[in-house]
Amino acid sequence: RRLMAAPDEHGRPAIDAADADVRTYLTNQLYFLGRYELLLDAPPVHVSATSVVVLAYDHGMYAQVFEEEAEGDDNDGYLLDLNGFCNCLRALAPLRATDDVRLSV
């Protein structure tokens, strides 16, 4: 974590200057299963004789939802239509029953 945050001569974090392969490698080493940033400062959500459940940030969720909703291919790129965009919003920012927001296609 300190290596990724170490500043260069211009004060930018080292991870910002890394190429895509190095960034991917370091991220995979930092996060559990290359995706989950465990919040170990918070108390466990659940503890039993066989398991411990902790909170985590899912750094792969946005890419996963986009890939599920996007249309296209590697040659032309991937795009979201309005319906796919609305589905992404619903998955990534669930609305509470008290929210008065309507998404229509």
C-alpha positions, 0 to 999 in steps of 0.5 A, spaced: 500 500 500 505 504 501 509 503 495 502 504 491 502 511 494 509 513 494 509 520 491 514 521 485 518 527 484 512 531 482 508 529 488 503 524 484 502 517 487 506 511 484 500 507 482 498 513 477 504 513 473 504 505 473 502 502 466 496 498 466 500 491 467 503 493 473 497 497 476 493 490 475 498 486 478 499 491 484 491 491 485 491 484 485 496 483 491 493 489 495 486 486 495 483 480 497 481 475 491 484 481 487 477 485 488 475 486 495 478 491 500 477 488 507 475 494 512 479 491 518 479 497 522 471 496 523 469 490 527 466 484 524 459 483 522 459 476 524 463 471 528 462 464 529 466 457 530 467 456 523 467 463 520 468 471 520 465 476 516 468 483 515 466 489 511 469 490 504 469 495 498 468 491 492 473 494 487 470 490 481 463 491 482 462 497 477 466 493 471 462 487 472 455 490 472 458 494 466 460 488 462 453 484 464 449 490 461 454 493 455 453 491 448 458 490 443 465 486 442 472 487 442 473 490 435 468 496 436 468 497 443 462 496 448 456 501 449 450 502 454 444 503 451 439 507 455 436 501 458 443 498 460 445 505 463 438 504 467 440 497 469 447 499 471 444 505 476 439 500 479 444 495 481 450 500 483 445 505 487 439 502 489 434 506 491 430 506 498 423 506 498 423 513 500 427 516 494 422 519 489 426 517 483 423 514 476 427 511 471 424 510 464 426 508 458 
